[in-house]
């Protein structure tokens, strides 16, 4: 991914074995001299296996400004940069009930850091669903795939399929709002410039070769439609409160702390049983043959 000089939690633990002492069997049998190594940032990709080790060592880095061998005199604030992705609170596996996701780990990390320091843990960046940058990047990849397959026309509609209203659907709807806002701005700019706004070719969704025009048309699609499947964490019996301020304090809001909750953003454009039905739905919406 372009990162260099990466140190994993396990490598950090091996360099500083005295930091991880919860498991008696993993405590060092010999004396170790602390190394003077600086760790400039923390990047969190997904839920770890040993939560106590990861929570302890990450907090150590935040409290010592990236020098875990140093004693904590006064915790620095702001702390070293923290970047995180994958904010799903829960995810669905083979069990009948959802499992803890990386979002649950982030909740623990945020709570412990605030309890110790009295300050909010701050993120340099939050990446992954429902962040706009993730959907923007996904659109870029879709365009690259289309170009590699000889798709000749503009891509005007995107479809996002997911099983989590608070992550997949929320992010897709948020991106749709962003696309529509950008579309309105482009139209207004053209109208002010006295240009005539014309749509070239047919609607996106037609197979390659059925119309002319260059790939992309504009720099972004015009819309992103969300499709919620019922094979994951979503339950058809869930009820979402109408008051966004009330929802933040209730168990219903499973989104990340730093995302304002808007009830309208968790309402999917379509709800289907599974991915097969989602794909069939897209083919129907785009007037594509199903066989």
Beta strands, then each sheet from edge to edge (+ up, - down):
strand 1: 41-44
strand 2: 81-85
strand 3: 90-91
strand 4: 99-100
strand 5: 125-127
strand 6: 157-162
strand 7: 223-229
strand 8: 270-272
sheet 1: 1+ 2+ 5+
sheet 2: 3+ 4-
sheet 3: 6+ 7+ 8+
end
